[in-house]
C-alpha cells in the first residue's frame, strides 16, 4: 500500500443519487431538526432523558451506526503499513494538533472577543478532532480506508492524552496574554477516554468482529458482494438521523437567537475553509490523488482520502 500508487479513476465507484446530493439531505435534516425542536420544545428533554452520564444514548447509537459500515470495510491486516509512513503521520499530527487549535484560537479571539462564552466554546471545538464525519466522507470518496482508519485511531489517542491539557493551555493560560480573563474548564482525561471509547471504540470493534467473523463463516466474496452492499446505506440513514437529533436539541434556541448562530458560523466557516485548503495542498505534496469524478463534499474534511 504505497502512497504513490493510485487506483485508476475509471475503476472507482460512482456515487449513488442519494450520496451525490448528500449536502442537500444534510441541510434538509438540519431544517427538520430545528423545526422539531421549535414546534415541540419538549423534544429536547425527551431525547436527553435517554442519557447516561455525559453520553446521550440516541446520539451515540446514531454515530456508531454511521461509522460501522465504513469501518467494516477496512482491511485491518494493512493498518500496520500506515504507521510506517512517518511523513503522513507527522503531517496529520501537525495539522490536527498545531495548525487546527492555533487557528481556531485566533479566529475565536478575532470574531468573538465580546462574547466570551461563545469564544470558549469555539476554542473547545477547535481542540476536538473530527472522527465520525471523516469516516463518512472518506467512504463516499472511495478513499483509502486503511489510511483513514489509522489516522483516526492515532489522533483519537492523542485526543485522549492532550485534550484536557490543551483546554487548560488555550482557555486558562493563554487568554490573559491577549487581554482576556482565563476560564477554568474541568475536563478530565478519563471523560475524554470514555467518549472516545464509546464513539470510536465500539464501531471499530464491531467492524473488526463482523468483518473477520463473517469472512470466516461465509467467505470473502459473500462479505464483499452481499454483506457490504447490504449495510452501506446504514451510514447515510444514521447520519441524517443523528443530524435531526442534534438540531432538535437546540432547535428552539436557534430560532430565538439566529444572529448568534451566524456570529458563530462565520469563524467556523473560515476555519474549515482554511483547514481544507492547507490540508488539500499538504495531501498533494505527499502524493494524494483527488479524483475529479468525485464531488468536493467527499474530500473536504480529510486529505488522506485518496491515498491508496
MIVO-631324 format. One record per residue (C-alpha): residue number from 1; x, y, z. Coordinates in nm, 2 decimals, decimal comma. Last residue first. Layout:
<recs>
<NUM <X Y Z>>
...
</recs>
This chain:
<recs>
<308 <-0,41 0,43 -0,19>>
<307 <-0,41 0,79 -0,05>>
<306 <-0,74 0,92 -0,19>>
<305 <-0,90 1,02 0,14>>
<304 <-0,57 1,13 0,30>>
<303 <-0,68 1,49 0,29>>
<302 <-0,97 1,48 0,54>>
<301 <-1,27 1,70 0,58>>
<300 <-1,35 1,83 0,23>>
<299 <-1,29 1,52 0,02>>
<298 <-1,65 1,40 -0,04>>
<297 <-1,81 1,74 -0,04>>
<296 <-1,59 1,83 -0,34>>
<295 <-1,77 1,58 -0,55>>
<294 <-1,59 1,28 -0,71>>
<293 <-1,50 1,25 -1,07>>
<292 <-1,22 1,49 -1,04>>
<291 <-1,03 1,23 -0,83>>
<290 <-0,81 1,38 -0,56>>
<289 <-0,49 1,18 -0,58>>
<288 <-0,27 1,22 -0,27>>
<287 <0,11 1,24 -0,34>>
<286 <0,26 1,38 -0,03>>
<285 <0,26 1,74 -0,16>>
<284 <-0,10 1,69 -0,29>>
<283 <-0,20 1,60 0,07>>
<282 <-0,04 1,91 0,21>>
<281 <-0,22 2,10 -0,07>>
<280 <-0,56 1,97 0,05>>
<279 <-0,48 2,00 0,42>>
<278 <-0,40 2,37 0,39>>
<277 <-0,70 2,44 0,17>>
<276 <-0,94 2,23 0,38>>
<275 <-0,80 2,39 0,71>>
<274 <-0,86 2,73 0,56>>
<273 <-1,21 2,66 0,46>>
<272 <-1,29 2,48 0,78>>
<271 <-1,17 2,77 0,99>>
<270 <-1,33 3,04 0,78>>
<269 <-1,67 2,85 0,80>>
<268 <-1,63 2,82 1,18>>
<267 <-1,54 3,18 1,21>>
<266 <-1,86 3,28 1,04>>
<265 <-2,09 3,02 1,20>>
<264 <-2,05 3,16 1,55>>
<263 <-2,19 3,51 1,45>>
<262 <-2,45 3,34 1,23>>
<261 <-2,58 3,14 1,52>>
<260 <-2,57 3,45 1,74>>
<259 <-2,78 3,62 1,47>>
<258 <-3,04 3,34 1,48>>
<257 <-3,10 3,38 1,85>>
<256 <-3,46 3,26 1,91>>
<255 <-3,48 3,02 1,62>>
<254 <-3,15 2,85 1,72>>
<253 <-3,27 2,82 2,08>>
<252 <-3,59 2,64 1,98>>
<251 <-3,40 2,40 1,76>>
<250 <-3,12 2,32 2,01>>
<249 <-3,20 1,95 2,08>>
<248 <-3,38 1,92 1,75>>
<247 <-3,05 2,01 1,58>>
<246 <-2,86 1,72 1,72>>
<245 <-3,14 1,47 1,67>>
<244 <-3,20 1,56 1,31>>
<243 <-2,83 1,54 1,24>>
<242 <-2,81 1,20 1,40>>
<241 <-3,09 1,06 1,19>>
<240 <-2,93 1,21 0,88>>
<239 <-2,60 1,03 0,95>>
<238 <-2,77 0,71 1,06>>
<237 <-2,96 0,69 0,72>>
<236 <-2,64 0,78 0,53>>
<235 <-2,43 0,52 0,70>>
<234 <-2,70 0,25 0,70>>
<233 <-2,70 0,25 0,32>>
<232 <-2,37 0,05 0,33>>
<231 <-2,51 -0,24 0,53>>
<230 <-2,65 -0,45 0,24>>
<229 <-2,38 -0,35 -0,01>>
<228 <-2,12 -0,47 0,24>>
<227 <-2,30 -0,80 0,32>>
<226 <-2,36 -0,93 -0,04>>
<225 <-2,06 -0,87 -0,27>>
<224 <-1,78 -0,81 -0,02>>
<223 <-1,88 -1,05 0,25>>
<222 <-2,00 -1,32 0,01>>
<221 <-1,67 -1,30 -0,18>>
<220 <-1,46 -1,30 0,14>>
<219 <-1,62 -1,63 0,27>>
<218 <-1,93 -1,71 0,47>>
<217 <-1,82 -1,81 0,82>>
<216 <-1,46 -1,69 0,82>>
<215 <-1,55 -1,38 0,62>>
<214 <-1,84 -1,32 0,86>>
<213 <-1,62 -1,34 1,17>>
<212 <-1,33 -1,14 1,02>>
<211 <-1,55 -0,85 0,91>>
<210 <-1,81 -0,87 1,19>>
<209 <-1,55 -0,86 1,47>>
<208 <-1,33 -0,59 1,31>>
<207 <-1,62 -0,36 1,22>>
<206 <-1,80 -0,41 1,56>>
<205 <-1,48 -0,33 1,75>>
<204 <-1,41 -0,02 1,54>>
<203 <-1,78 0,09 1,59>>
<202 <-1,75 0,04 1,97>>
<201 <-1,40 0,20 2,01>>
<200 <-1,49 0,52 1,82>>
<199 <-1,79 0,68 1,98>>
<198 <-1,79 0,48 2,31>>
<197 <-1,42 0,45 2,37>>
<196 <-1,36 0,81 2,25>>
<195 <-1,62 0,93 2,49>>
<194 <-1,49 0,73 2,78>>
<193 <-1,13 0,84 2,71>>
<192 <-1,24 1,20 2,71>>
<191 <-1,40 1,16 3,05>>
<190 <-1,10 0,98 3,19>>
<189 <-0,87 1,26 3,06>>
<188 <-1,06 1,51 3,27>>
<187 <-1,23 1,82 3,15>>
<186 <-1,26 2,09 3,42>>
<185 <-1,25 2,43 3,25>>
<184 <-1,14 2,73 3,45>>
<183 <-1,15 3,04 3,24>>
<182 <-0,88 3,30 3,18>>
<181 <-0,97 3,66 3,17>>
<180 <-0,90 3,83 2,85>>
<179 <-0,63 4,09 2,75>>
<178 <-0,44 3,88 2,50>>
<177 <-0,19 3,73 2,74>>
<176 <-0,48 3,67 2,98>>
<175 <-0,63 3,43 2,71>>
<174 <-0,33 3,20 2,70>>
<173 <-0,33 3,01 3,04>>
<172 <-0,69 2,92 3,12>>
<171 <-0,86 2,86 2,78>>
<170 <-0,59 2,76 2,54>>
<169 <-0,35 2,60 2,79>>
<168 <-0,61 2,43 3,01>>
<167 <-0,81 2,30 2,71>>
<166 <-0,48 2,18 2,55>>
<165 <-0,40 1,97 2,86>>
<164 <-0,76 1,83 2,88>>
<163 <-0,74 1,74 2,50>>
<162 <-0,39 1,60 2,50>>
<161 <-0,38 1,24 2,60>>
<160 <-0,73 1,13 2,50>>
<159 <-0,71 1,34 2,18>>
<158 <-0,37 1,20 2,11>>
<157 <-0,52 0,85 2,11>>
<156 <-0,80 0,97 1,89>>
<155 <-0,55 1,12 1,65>>
<154 <-0,38 0,78 1,60>>
<153 <-0,71 0,60 1,56>>
<152 <-0,83 0,85 1,30>>
<151 <-0,50 0,83 1,12>>
<150 <-0,51 0,45 1,10>>
<149 <-0,88 0,43 1,00>>
<148 <-0,83 0,69 0,72>>
<147 <-0,51 0,53 0,60>>
<146 <-0,67 0,19 0,59>>
<145 <-0,99 0,32 0,43>>
<144 <-0,80 0,47 0,13>>
<143 <-1,06 0,68 -0,04>>
<142 <-1,38 0,57 -0,21>>
<141 <-1,49 0,94 -0,18>>
<140 <-1,81 0,84 0,00>>
<139 <-1,62 0,62 0,24>>
<138 <-1,37 0,90 0,32>>
<137 <-1,66 1,14 0,37>>
<136 <-1,83 0,91 0,62>>
<135 <-1,51 0,82 0,82>>
<134 <-1,41 1,19 0,84>>
<133 <-1,76 1,27 0,96>>
<132 <-1,74 1,03 1,25>>
<131 <-1,39 1,13 1,38>>
<130 <-1,33 1,51 1,40>>
<129 <-1,06 1,62 1,63>>
<128 <-1,16 1,83 1,93>>
<127 <-0,93 2,13 2,01>>
<126 <-1,10 2,36 1,76>>
<125 <-1,44 2,28 1,91>>
<124 <-1,31 2,38 2,26>>
<123 <-1,19 2,71 2,11>>
<122 <-1,54 2,78 1,97>>
<121 <-1,70 2,71 2,31>>
<120 <-1,45 2,95 2,48>>
<119 <-1,53 3,23 2,24>>
<118 <-1,90 3,16 2,26>>
<117 <-1,88 3,21 2,64>>
<116 <-1,65 3,51 2,60>>
<115 <-1,88 3,71 2,37>>
<114 <-1,72 4,04 2,31>>
<113 <-1,40 3,88 2,18>>
<112 <-1,60 3,66 1,94>>
<111 <-1,46 3,73 1,60>>
<110 <-1,09 3,79 1,65>>
<109 <-1,03 3,59 1,97>>
<108 <-1,23 3,29 1,83>>
<107 <-1,04 3,31 1,50>>
<106 <-0,70 3,31 1,67>>
<105 <-0,79 3,01 1,89>>
<104 <-0,93 2,83 1,59>>
<103 <-0,61 2,87 1,40>>
<102 <-0,39 2,77 1,70>>
<101 <-0,60 2,46 1,76>>
<100 <-0,60 2,35 1,39>>
<99 <-0,24 2,43 1,30>>
<98 <-0,07 2,26 1,60>>
<97 <-0,26 1,94 1,70>>
<96 <-0,45 1,84 1,39>>
<95 <-0,23 1,98 1,11>>
<94 <0,10 1,87 1,28>>
<93 <-0,04 1,53 1,38>>
<92 <-0,16 1,46 1,02>>
<91 <0,17 1,58 0,88>>
<90 <0,37 1,36 1,11>>
<89 <0,16 1,06 1,03>>
<88 <0,20 1,13 0,66>>
<87 <0,57 1,17 0,68>>
<86 <0,61 0,87 0,92>>
<85 <0,47 0,62 0,67>>
<84 <0,53 0,30 0,86>>
<83 <0,21 0,36 1,06>>
<82 <0,00 0,31 0,75>>
<81 <0,17 -0,03 0,68>>
<80 <0,04 -0,16 1,01>>
<79 <-0,32 -0,10 0,91>>
<78 <-0,29 -0,35 0,62>>
<77 <-0,43 -0,65 0,81>>
<76 <-0,71 -0,43 0,92>>
<75 <-0,87 -0,43 0,58>>
<74 <-1,13 -0,17 0,64>>
<73 <-1,48 -0,23 0,50>>
<72 <-1,63 -0,29 0,85>>
<71 <-1,51 0,06 0,94>>
<70 <-1,71 0,21 0,66>>
<69 <-2,03 0,02 0,77>>
<68 <-1,99 0,09 1,14>>
<67 <-1,94 0,47 1,14>>
<66 <-2,30 0,58 1,09>>
<65 <-2,43 0,30 1,32>>
<64 <-2,20 0,42 1,60>>
<63 <-2,29 0,79 1,54>>
<62 <-2,67 0,72 1,55>>
<61 <-2,64 0,49 1,86>>
<60 <-2,44 0,75 2,04>>
<59 <-2,69 1,02 1,95>>
<58 <-2,97 0,81 2,09>>
<57 <-2,77 0,72 2,40>>
<56 <-2,66 1,07 2,50>>
<55 <-2,34 1,01 2,68>>
<54 <-2,23 1,26 2,95>>
<53 <-2,37 1,05 3,23>>
<52 <-2,61 0,80 3,08>>
<51 <-2,87 0,98 2,87>>
<50 <-3,21 0,88 2,73>>
<49 <-3,39 1,16 2,91>>
<48 <-3,19 1,39 2,68>>
<47 <-3,41 1,30 2,39>>
<46 <-3,73 1,37 2,59>>
<45 <-3,59 1,70 2,72>>
<44 <-3,51 1,81 2,37>>
<43 <-3,85 1,70 2,24>>
<42 <-4,02 1,92 2,50>>
<41 <-3,99 2,22 2,27>>
<40 <-4,21 2,06 2,00>>
<39 <-4,25 2,33 1,74>>
<38 <-3,90 2,47 1,78>>
<37 <-3,71 2,15 1,84>>
<36 <-3,89 1,97 1,56>>
<35 <-3,85 2,25 1,32>>
<34 <-3,47 2,28 1,40>>
<33 <-3,43 1,91 1,34>>
<32 <-3,63 1,92 1,01>>
<31 <-3,42 2,21 0,89>>
<30 <-3,09 2,03 0,98>>
<29 <-3,21 1,72 0,81>>
<28 <-3,29 1,93 0,50>>
<27 <-2,95 2,08 0,51>>
<26 <-2,79 1,73 0,54>>
<25 <-3,01 1,60 0,25>>
<24 <-2,89 1,88 0,03>>
<23 <-2,52 1,81 0,11>>
<22 <-2,58 1,44 0,04>>
<21 <-2,69 1,51 -0,31>>
<20 <-2,44 1,27 -0,47>>
<19 <-2,48 1,01 -0,20>>
<18 <-2,86 0,98 -0,25>>
<17 <-2,82 0,96 -0,63>>
<16 <-2,55 0,70 -0,60>>
<15 <-2,18 0,79 -0,63>>
<14 <-1,99 0,61 -0,89>>
<13 <-1,72 0,37 -0,77>>
<12 <-1,36 0,39 -0,87>>
<11 <-1,21 0,20 -1,16>>
<10 <-1,24 0,48 -1,41>>
<9 <-1,03 0,70 -1,18>>
<8 <-0,75 0,44 -1,18>>
<7 <-0,64 0,34 -0,83>>
<6 <-0,34 0,52 -0,71>>
<5 <0,01 0,41 -0,62>>
<4 <0,23 0,69 -0,48>>
<3 <0,14 0,65 -0,12>>
<2 <0,22 0,28 -0,13>>
<1 <0,00 0,00 0,00>>
</recs>
